[in-house]
Each structure stands twice: as structure tokens, then as C-alpha cells.
């Protein structure tokens, strides 16, 4: 099962990070503690017999078992009701109990053991303290483990009768102070490094968020710059860019390209009669009908300005373009019947249709000019109709 940290509040993040660092290596530390305990128990057996050994081993085994249970619970995300401070206190308590038990064993052996046994336990104790330096991310865990061991060693040397015991006692006390001071400074450096890393991460996230906001703003600005604000259709700039792109694509593929030029019939009279608000509503209604009559997003409906519109129809031949033109003409002619548009009178459009197979030697303007000419003919022919433009080329559709 993957390790899962318990749910902790945002305010506990610095403390949680330090606890995480300790629990990341906790099982290795428990294994080394168990090995050291077995080595020390052998010395206690030799010096004070089985009763003291069993008593010490039972107490130490209980502490080790508790550490294993707590470590497993933390890494598996159990006991979510425990706060960060509670996990920290449990670490300190168990580390203090372990330090006290090790201090008792070291003190007993130093006070009553032979020189070889004393040297042996000193080496084991110093090895344990050296390995426990890994606990300095949360310094109290190391301090409560180291303090009773060094205090017991200093006291045991002081009450002992071996030569130089006062010097040894003083050396043990001094070593304990130096180790405490050194570990404290190291813990501060670790904490400062973590705080700096957290601040840097927050800065990176802030910059990333600002970058995403700026990107969204640029996207929105780009959409605004390419969209007609009244109708929501593409504006003239978008129409020109899309027309150039589709022309180039058709040149490469050899396919057809069609356009439909559109003009709202008698729009000036409509505006003068009903007002600009009604005129704007009529343009929005026409735009919605155009959009519903094409193949979005393959085709493009654009407002060129005023009451003029254009449809760009990639891959559509003349027959297909005339079918689309007739469909949108009918839709517009009937939009007055829809109460959602609230139009004061019927609105119609005239359309000019043109299609061709683009070629590198030709110009897209030939296509639009043919569509505009056809639109003019539709106006002359009575409006509310479409006409087909002729492109002066053998490739005309």
C-alpha cells in the first residue's frame, strides 16, 4: 500500500514536513535501535543477570513496538483525527522513553562494568546518537533521546571508582552539551532551508497562477479582438484570416472553397422606422440563423460590417453552397415568427454564392468578387433570394 500522510491543516505545514522527514526513515531507525538493544542487553545479562535484562528488554520492546504501530499508522493515513501537534508529541514521548531506557542501560554498565564493557557500551551509545542525528528536522525528538543518555553516562562516570572518572564525567557532560548545541544549530538550518523551499514553492505557484491568469486574459483579449461584439460572430479580421487559411489549404489539397456574401434587405429603412435597438436585434437574429445553418466549426459565419455578412464554406462545391444559402435564407425569413427575437416586422436577406477550386496562380479576391457580384444581382432581382456568381476561370465550380 502506498504511504499516505494523514489529513493536516494548512497552518501545520512546516511541522508536518519535519514529521514527514522523520517518519520517512523511521523503520530503518527502529531496526538499528533493535539491533543496539540486543547488543546492550547482552552486557546487562553479564553484569546484572537475567532479571534486570528481561525487565529492561520488556520495557524497551514495548517502546519499540509502540514506535512501529505509530509509524505504520502515520504512513498509512490512519487516525485522521490526530492533529499535527499530537503526532509530534507522540514522537517526542516515545523518543524520550527510548532515551531514558538507553540511559539506564548505559549508566548501569558504565558504573559497574569492566573497562572493556564500558568501552563497548560507549561505542554502541555513540553510534546510536550519531544515527539519531537524522531526527534533527524536529529537534526535540533528538534532544529528548540524547539528553538522558549523556546525563546518565556523565553521572555513572562521576560515581564510579575507575581512574580519571571525574575527567570522564566532565568529558561526557561536555560532549553532551556540544552534541546538543550542534544538533540545535543543524535543526535551525534544516528549518530555514525548509522555510526557504516553501517560500520558493509559493513564489513559483504564484508566478504560475499569474501566468495562467495572464494567458487567460490574452486568450480573452484575442477572442474579443476577433469577434463582433454585437452578434458574437467572427469579425472582419477573423474572416480575412480564415479565408486566407482556407484558400491556402484548398490550394494544397486541390479541394473546393465556397463563399456566400449576404446583405440584410432594406436595413436602413428598418433602422429608421423601428430604431437602432430593433435594428441591433434584427442583426443578432440574422447572425443566429446564419450560425445555425452552417456546419460549425468547419464553416465560418462572419459579420463584415453594418448589415453585411459572409459564410466561408471549406470543401463545399457550388451545389452545396447554394443549398446552404437557401437554408439560411429560409431560416432568416421565418425568424420573425419566433417570439424570442421580438422583431417588429419580417427580416429578409439577399445572398450571392460563388465557389471554385483554388490554385496557386489565382487569388481569393476572384472568389469574393464573384460572390459580391452575385449578391448585387440578387438585390436587383427582388431581394430575399440568392444568385450564383461566375468565377472567370476554367477551374470554376
Buried (B, 14 or more C-beta within 10 A) or exposed (E): EEEEBBEBEEEBEEBBBBBBBBBEBBBEBBEBBBEBBEBBBEBBBEBBEEEBBEEBBEBBBEBBEBBBEBBBBBBBBBEEEBBBEEBBEBBBBBBBBBBBBBBBBBBBBBBEBEEEBBEBBBEBBBBBBEBBBBBBBBBBBBBBBBBBBBBBBBBBBBEBEEEEBEEBBBBBBEBBEEBBEEBBEBBEEBBEEBEEEEEEEEEEEEEEEEEEEEEEEEEEEEEEEBBBEEBEBBBBEBBBEBBEEBBEBBBEEEBBBBBBBBBBBBBEEBBEEBEEEBBEBBBBBBBBBBBEBBEEEEBBBBBBEEBBBBBBBBBBBBEBBBEBBBBBBEBBBEBBEEEEBEBEEBBBBBBBBBBBBBBEEBEBEBBBBBBBBBBBBBBEEEBBBBBBBEBEBEEBB
